[in-house]
Amino acid sequence: EPAVLSCLRGYSVCIFTYGQTGTGKTYSMEGPPEDPGIAPRALQSLFQEMGTGGQHRVTLSMVEIYNEAVRDLLAPGPPERLAVR
């Protein structure tokens, strides 16, 4: 939580999971509705803190890198392979 909230002080924040296929990375990041993972809890905490006053602008990206292909997880429509720069 302190790392996530540090973005309100101007720091960039990255939550990165890495590991073999099937080890629970998606479960840890997303979780089921009854037990949310890191991403929903981090955003809930961030927006709750932002609601206490001041003006904030938040930019969020969620990407997946698998077999050297990058995919934007928040993009609408079918997955599109993104260029790595």
Secondary structure by P-SEA (a helix, b strand, c coil): cccccccccbbbbbbbbbbccccccccccccccccccaaaaaaaaaaaaaacccbbbbbbbbbbbcccccccccccccbbbbbcc
